């Protein structure tokens, strides 16, 4: 069996023949390709007739389009004479372009080719009967931290006799599976051994993964969603973006594998919930009652947690603005939260503002009335909107944060926000900004925990000098 998959690729709504680079023959609508998936590389080798100059045209085309949407431009089908009978379908619709190359030396069996590297690929296989309703989501190497607390170290099963039995057992309080919708899950290791009879040392490699079990009727969409929920929880707990490098989902109709390129360059951070006065390890965090509210608020939480982790990677001014924005995102149930609570009904309020507009317009020079009328909508929006300080206070109060105990008053927080936003950096005191960042970090965590339905937090108001 070959180490690549044979595909037929069609570029949708792309006319390579219209480009100024003219070939001796037209570019074919469908190209044969080899898809190779290695440890940390997904590569497409696309073949073409060198007289069409497709390689040059493709390179030019990629310079003009959004490379993050590469997958939306291509349609792939498994070649009919493909040798792997288990493979049913390949989906590259989510793929982003990582890189591409075109060289005069790129020939194979008389055919010219270009190399296109992408970040993800999805494969559909014939199902494996005994593995149905299960899944393994393998984590990046950097995410070893997610599984490590659930296991002890490699040791003999018995210290009193040499029976040649070794074990890496789970910690006593982490043997159960956690519930999530139509699934149960737990962090696990996949153990891979390597030995050579001529060597004194044998090795056992621990591959971190999330193991799932599903109820009957689970769909691909649901399985992927549950995996994303666990990623989000882990990303928040550890304060770093947690990723899967391989997802293998065993459904009734097929087995779906999703390969992703591993993130090698990252800034190390150490996270937990101590900043919110919760001394849980990740196992205890997963045992909390977060399921219902986390699923309900998934979209909002995803946005907030992405920003939460981003705030650890930027300078102090940018971090402050991101953390302030998280309060705005998490603290509002709707756009109405930023509007004053008027005692008039909507139609009464509209009539009131129209009468006010006419009254003011009557005392403005007729030559300037048109300009005033054009500005009226923005004036109304300013009048209707609560002040930034009031919006901030409402967001905090709604999340059970006592304004009276804050070590930095809301007016000072808003003033910092305005100075940084409007470029008045000379008015920003560095030590005051440091204190504000610590406070807003703690508040951010509390707001995110509230959205998860976790109320075990306490706001620490002590900020060390």
Secondary structure, 3 states (H helix, E strand, C coil): CCCCEEEEEEECCCCHHHCCCCCCCCCCCEEEEEEEEECCEEEEEEEECHHHCHHHHHHHHHCCCCHHHHHHHEEEEECCCCCCCCEEEEECCCCCEEEEECCCCCEECCEEEEEEEECEEEEEECCCHHHCCEEEEEECHHHHHHHHCCECCCEECCCCCCCCCEECCECHHHCCCEEECCEEEEEEEEEEEECCCCCCCCEEEEEEEEEEEECCCCCHHHHHHHHHHHHHHHHHHHCCCCCEEEEEEECCCCEEEEEECCCCCCCCCCCCCHHHCCCCCHHHHHHCCCHHHHHHCHHHHHHHHHHHHHCCCCCHHHHHHHHHHHHHHHHCCCHHHHECCCCCCHHHHHHHHHHHHHHHHCCCCHHHHHHHHHHHHHHHHHHHECCHHHHHHHHHHHCCCCHHHCCCCHHHHHHHHHHHHCCCHHHCCHHHHHHHHHHHHHHHHHHHHHHHCCCCCCCCCCCCC
